[in-house]
Amino acid sequence: MYDFDEHIDQRGTHNSKWDDMEKIYGLSPDDALPMWVADMDFRPPQAVNDAVREAAIQGTHGYFGDDTDYLASISGWMQRRHNWTVAPDTIATTHGVVAGVGLCLRAYTEPGDGIILFTPVYHAFARMIHANDRLVHESPLTLRDGRYDLDLDTLAASLTGNEKMMIFCSPHNPGGRIWSPDELRAVAEFCRAHDLLLVCDEIHHDIIHPGHRHTPMPLAAPDCLDRLVMLSAASKVFNIAGGLTGNAIIPDQKLRARFNHAHRASGTSLNRLGVLMVTAAYSTGDDWVDALCAYLQENAAVFAAGIADIPGVRMTQMESTYLSWVDFTGTGMSQEEINDRLLKRARIAASDGPVFGTGGEGFIRFNIGTNRSRINEAVSRLQDAFSDLQ
Ligand SMILES: Cc1ncc(COP(=O)(O)O)c(C=O)c1O
């Protein structure tokens, strides 16, 4: 019904993953595989492009007003997909989730405050913390049998009293893990015990591989709503990240007021095309997302099986996202050598593990949100690049 195998030529379209690859990796988009920036090589559902087309045909592009349908589409999606009732007036619309992280940092913390991250984790968190003159407090995850676990006891012992906020990634990028309701509750309880604000980034929460189940933090920890900001977006799952539209869902009225104050100070308003795309996606995209998740799960299986043939290389268990986190530590190679082989032999642009913080050494993140034929091609290039290990 949906053709995720279709090859769409994105060269020359200002798509960062394709058109910035040469500048950043020195690899030509004519023959290299871009597996770095986290967007996909698929068109969004037809209704999304229809909404953009209708706006272009109507042809005026002034400031966006009356967000009733847009907010209703978000509430409807959360109810249908996550069994979660979201009151429209608890939703704040940001210029994406990273912008939402920045607003949280400025709304709820001061320069010099410590912010807890479970590493390895999405690199923009640390970048935003540093850019806002706050301090990163790392809590390294423990890898057991290809699956990450939290270590809250060690984290508790490491606290200095300066920590004011935790940014939690659920499902986890880059580990691909879905946290259980018990783990989510433990995280929220930890924040209560140590008086931390909890920012839960759930941008990947619609990319759930069939057979797995995700629980939104507000449902797992209803007792902690007075310290919770949940960030979400349609951008990852519908591949509309260029629409720069994300949401901060803040059930607590006092927390919401502080967020809105920081938001007003940033001077931003709604992105017209972003809002139109999100409304169309959330209103009609259920079947498309189901089909996408099944396709991505198969991509993950093909990729994991292919790289498992390389001695010392294995992928962490992937239950969510299209970001495959691959452990090269068993090869005994340095990060430099791994990257060198990826660039020169495989001609693949992927994300370097150490940028995700402690625990990222010896790892590479591959974006597998692409056509199956490109996954097969990536596997064969990687097998060749490390063929001397066979
Ligand atoms: C966990 C996480 N949060 C946020 C983002 C980016 O969000 P946005 O483009 O809405 O700023 C990403 C992109 O990869 C991500 O993985």
The ligand as a Gaussian input file, in Angstrom:
#p B3LYP/6-31G(d) Opt

LIG

0 1
 C       15.958000      12.374000      20.985000
 C       15.861000      13.470000      19.979000
 N       15.359000      14.655000      20.338000
 C       15.251000      15.673000      19.456000
 C       15.667000      15.516000      18.147000
 C       15.552000      16.668000      17.181000
 O       14.350000      17.317000      17.359000
 P       13.977000      18.627000      16.531000
 O       14.408000      18.427000      15.133000
 O       12.509000      18.705000      16.690000
 O       14.672000      19.759000      17.211000
 C       16.204000      14.304000      17.743000
 C       16.701000      14.135000      16.365000
 O       17.356000      13.188000      16.043000
 C       16.290000      13.253000      18.672000
 O       16.778000      12.057000      18.331000

